Amino acid sequence: MRRLEIGPGSERLPGFETLNAVRTPVTDYVGDARQPPFKDGTFDEVYSSHCIEHVEWFEVEPTIAEWARILKPGGTLEVHTVDGFKMMKSLVELEETGVSPIRAGKWRQDLHQGDPYKWAAGRILCYAKKGDGGLNCHRAIITPNYLRRCFEQAGLTDIEPVALPRGTKKHASINLGLKGVKP
């Protein structure tokens, strides 16, 4: 059984090969997530947590299709990302009522200083990292219905939500996860 994790960051999931845009200690393959350098039907499972939002908005659908392409029949694709609907809804509610339904988290508090607007905007747009050449910036806003549509257009079936990513990168308050099967 071959399993691929796309965009592992600094920590890989046990039992997974990894594809990353840059070489890190946990990288097996360096390449472009939009066009994974693998033959059709190579993997039993493809997993990606908080990577697809770093792809340009107009490349999300073809990227998901590419991730489905490298799955074997019966293989699963699991994708986690920032829930754009939840984040935008919190900004609209904050604008309309002055109260955010989501409390600003501790991550990057040095930048948002507890301000719910700055926190939500930062989670949607991302907090750039020094020296990453812009790789960490979010380039797409993805909602639950849009991600489902991408899975359907890629030919995946048995599509279902997944509450939390695996490993330590939970992103619990902002996470959107979906899993589907290649027929």
Secondary structure by P-SEA (a helix, b strand, c coil): cbbbbccccccccccbbbbbccccccccccccccccccccccccbbbbccccccccccaaaaaaaaaaaaccccbbbbbbccaaaaaaaaaaaaaacccccccccccccccccccaaaaaaaaacccccccccccccccccccaaaaaaaaaaaccccbbbbcccccccccccbbbbbbbbcc
